[in-house]
């Protein structure tokens, strides 16, 4: 079922009001053709592209912090 124009406007209004105060934005650049592969990998694990990237960052920071603590 398509989203109505009123719903689109409502979503945009909410995003404009809330996203900037709740989230920081980071732009990343990947080699051409890599984005679909990353998105497909995320989807096979039930994640969004952003969710996958956030998890990858969190796990890497956690691993690196643990390694630094043992050295």
C-alpha positions in Angstrom: 0.0 0.0 0.0 1.5 3.3 -1.0 2.2 6.0 1.6 -0.1 9.0 1.3 1.2 12.5 0.7 -0.1 13.6 4.1 1.8 10.7 5.8 5.0 11.7 3.9 4.6 15.3 5.0 4.0 14.1 8.6 7.1 11.9 8.5 9.2 14.7 7.1 8.0 17.1 9.8 8.8 14.6 12.6 12.2 13.9 11.0 13.1 17.5 10.7 12.1 18.2 14.3 13.7 15.2 15.9 16.5 13.7 13.9 19.0 16.5 14.4 18.6 16.6 18.2 18.7 12.8 18.6 21.4 11.7 16.1 24.8 12.8 14.7 25.3 12.2 11.0 28.5 10.7 9.5 29.0 10.4 5.8 31.2 7.5 4.6 32.6 6.9 1.2 33.1 3.3 -0.2 34.4 2.0 -3.5 31.8 2.1 -6.3 29.8 -1.1 -6.2 30.5 -1.9 -2.6 27.4 -0.3 -1.1 25.0 -3.0 -2.6 27.2 -5.8 -1.3 27.3 -4.3 2.2 23.5 -3.6 2.2 22.9 -7.2 1.0 25.1 -8.6 3.8 23.2 -6.5 6.4 19.8 -7.6 5.0 20.8 -11.3 5.2 21.4 -10.7 8.9 18.1 -8.8 9.4 19.8 -5.4 9.8 19.5 -2.1 8.0 22.6 -0.6 6.4 22.9 1.9 9.2 22.3 -0.7 11.8 25.0 -2.9 10.4 27.5 -0.1 10.2 26.7 1.0 13.8 27.2 -2.6 15.0 30.4 -2.9 13.1 31.7 0.3 14.7 30.6 -0.7 18.2 32.1 -4.2 17.9 35.4 -2.8 16.6 35.7 -0.2 19.3 34.9 -2.8 22.0 37.5 -5.2 20.6 40.2 -2.5 20.3 39.5 -1.2 23.8 39.8 -4.8 25.2 43.1 -5.2 23.3 44.4 -1.9 24.6 43.5 -2.9 28.2 45.6 -6.1 27.9 48.7 -4.4 26.6 
